[in-house]
Amino acid sequence: HLQALAFEFLPVPTLMSRDNIASMQLPNILPLNGVDALTKIFSISRRTLEGMK
């Protein structure tokens, strides 16, 4: 967190912020088994890239 805090005060565009670090603490992929939010709330099912043709 200290490095991200230091990056926020540099006079260049932010490369890494504390918010970026916090968002990387949680997995950003859907679970392989079980109910995920897309299916439960929005009734959207997942497809592979090959299945989108």
C-alpha positions as a LaTeX table, in Angstrom:
\begin{tabular}{lrrr}
\hline
Residue & $x$ (\AA) & $y$ (\AA) & $z$ (\AA) \\
\hline
His1 & 0.00 & 0.00 & 0.00 \\
Leu2 & 2.89 & 2.35 & 0.68 \\
Gln3 & 4.16 & 2.10 & $-2.88$ \\
Ala4 & 0.67 & 2.78 & $-4.29$ \\
Leu5 & 0.31 & 5.77 & $-1.96$ \\
Ala6 & 3.63 & 7.15 & $-3.21$ \\
Phe7 & 2.55 & 6.68 & $-6.85$ \\
Glu8 & $-0.60$ & 8.74 & $-6.21$ \\
Phe9 & 1.49 & 11.82 & $-5.40$ \\
Leu10 & 3.78 & 11.71 & $-8.44$ \\
Pro11 & 3.21 & 14.49 & $-11.01$ \\
Val12 & 2.55 & 11.93 & $-13.77$ \\
Pro13 & $-0.59$ & 9.90 & $-14.51$ \\
Thr14 & $-1.29$ & 7.42 & $-11.74$ \\
Leu15 & 0.26 & 4.03 & $-12.47$ \\
Met16 & $-0.99$ & 2.31 & $-9.32$ \\
Ser17 & $-3.41$ & 3.57 & $-6.69$ \\
Arg18 & $-4.61$ & 2.24 & $-3.36$ \\
Asp19 & $-7.91$ & 1.44 & $-5.10$ \\
Asn20 & $-6.06$ & $-0.71$ & $-7.66$ \\
Ile21 & $-4.35$ & $-2.61$ & $-4.84$ \\
Ala22 & $-7.68$ & $-3.12$ & $-3.05$ \\
Ser23 & $-9.38$ & $-4.42$ & $-6.20$ \\
Met24 & $-6.58$ & $-6.94$ & $-6.76$ \\
Gln25 & $-7.29$ & $-8.50$ & $-3.35$ \\
Leu26 & $-10.46$ & $-10.16$ & $-4.69$ \\
Pro27 & $-10.62$ & $-12.76$ & $-7.46$ \\
Asn28 & $-11.88$ & $-11.27$ & $-10.72$ \\
Ile29 & $-13.09$ & $-14.51$ & $-12.29$ \\
Leu30 & $-16.39$ & $-16.33$ & $-12.05$ \\
Pro31 & $-16.48$ & $-19.52$ & $-9.99$ \\
Leu32 & $-16.26$ & $-22.74$ & $-11.99$ \\
Asn33 & $-19.02$ & $-24.41$ & $-9.99$ \\
Gly34 & $-21.88$ & $-22.88$ & $-8.10$ \\
Val35 & $-24.06$ & $-19.85$ & $-8.62$ \\
Asp36 & $-22.47$ & $-16.58$ & $-9.67$ \\
Ala37 & $-23.96$ & $-13.08$ & $-9.62$ \\
Leu38 & $-24.45$ & $-12.89$ & $-13.40$ \\
Thr39 & $-26.64$ & $-15.98$ & $-13.43$ \\
Lys40 & $-28.45$ & $-15.29$ & $-10.18$ \\
Ile41 & $-29.26$ & $-11.60$ & $-10.63$ \\
Phe42 & $-29.20$ & $-10.92$ & $-14.37$ \\
Ser43 & $-29.96$ & $-14.37$ & $-15.82$ \\
Ile44 & $-26.84$ & $-14.15$ & $-18.00$ \\
Ser45 & $-25.03$ & $-17.39$ & $-18.67$ \\
Arg46 & $-21.34$ & $-17.63$ & $-19.46$ \\
Arg47 & $-20.00$ & $-18.76$ & $-22.80$ \\
Thr48 & $-16.55$ & $-19.44$ & $-24.13$ \\
Leu49 & $-15.08$ & $-17.15$ & $-26.77$ \\
Glu50 & $-15.41$ & $-19.96$ & $-29.28$ \\
Gly51 & $-19.12$ & $-20.26$ & $-28.45$ \\
Met52 & $-19.78$ & $-16.62$ & $-29.33$ \\
Lys53 & $-19.30$ & $-17.10$ & $-33.09$ \\
\hline
\end{tabular}
